[in-house]
Amino acid sequence: MRRYSFISITLFLAALLASGCTPGQTGGDADHDHHHHEHEEGAPIEVSQKQMEAVGIEVGKMEARVMSASITATGTLELPATGMATVSAVYPGVVRKICVAEGSKVKKGTVVAYVEAPEIAALRNERQLALREVEAAEREVTRQQALSSQGAGVRKNLDRAQSDLQMARTRLEGVNARMRDFGVAESGSGSMYAVRVDISGTVTEIPATIGSYADMQTPIAKIVDLNGMYCRLSLPEKDVAAVAPGVEVEMALVSNPDCRFAGKVQEVTPVVGAESRMVGVRVALSGLTGDERVYPGMMVSASIGAAGEKVEALPEGAVVSAGGKSYIFVLAGTEEEDGETMQLFEKREIAAGMRSGGYVQVTPLEPLPEDADVVTKGAFFLNSMSTEHGEHNH
C-alpha cells in the first residue's frame, strides 16, 4: 500500500487551486479516463488518524431518513361558489336607498339597499285582509262559545267557527312568512322593502344606483368572503404521484414575490387535461392576516413539498462527483504501517437522489458490506487523494 503524508495532500490541493482545476477533473482521452476511474475504485486509500483529524474526515453510518423533493407549480387564487354572493331584488322595483359602499365589511343579514316595489304594497294589503279575517273569526268563536255555555248554541256551529279561525290564522302566518323572507316589515305601510345580504364578507361592487330599476336578474351589490379563498395549482401528471392531501405548500404572488404565504394540499382533482396533461391541485391557505392585498384572480408561484419516503441517505458532504458520476468512501479496514494504524478507504460509485435538509439520497451501484462505515464528512479530501494516486500510477 502507498502512504500519503499530510504535507503531500496540502501540496496537491495548493497546486490544484493554482491550476484552476476542480477535484475529479483529469486529462487524457476516454480510454485513459476509464482506466483512471477503475484504478480509483479498486485501490484503497490509506489515511492516518492524524491526517483524518487534520482535514476533518469523519466516519459514520448510512441513515434511513424521510426525504421529500420540492415540486414547483403555478396557479391562481380562487373563491368557492359559497364564498361569492350577488344581491338582487326579490320583487322588481326602483332602488330608493343604498346602505353600503364598495369595500364595506358586512355580516349575513345586513341591509344592502331599500327597493320600492308595487308588489310590496299589495303584500301589505293582503296581510291587512288576512289580519281582519282572523279578528272576525275570533269574534265568531267567542260568540259561539257564549251561546254554548248558555245552552242555546249548536255544537256544529262552534266547530265550524273554530275551523274557520284556524284557517284564517294559517293564511295570516303564510303572509307573514313571505314578508319575513322578502325583508318586508310586518308593521308599517307603503311599498318599500329591505334587500339583505346572504353571506358575511366584503362588498366588491355596487352596480345599482339610486333610482335604477332592480329585479332578480339585476345585481344591486356583489359580496365575497375572502376567508374561503384557496389556490388552484396546475401540476404535470408526472408529478401527481408525489403529492397528497396534507402536504405543505409555500406560495408567493407573481406580481409581488415578497408577499409570501403558506398552505396545505386539500385535494388533487382526479382529472387530467386532455391537451395540457395537467392536473388541478386545490390548496387551502393559511397564515393570511387579512392585511395582505391578496385577492381572487391573482397568480401565484408555489413550491410543493412532495410526500416523503424513507430512503438511505448521507450528509451532502459525503458525496463527491467526478467524470459525471457520484461517489462515496467506505471504510474497508485497517493496517499497521511503521507502528501507526492506517485507515483504508474504498471509493464506491453511487446514484445520488433527492436532496433535503442537507442530506442526499444514496443508492450504491454495488452492495455495501453490512453495517458499513462510510465517510460522512471530508470526502472531498479523500477524492483529491484518490486522484493523486491515479496520476502517480500513470
Disulfide bonds with the S-S distance in Angstrom:
none
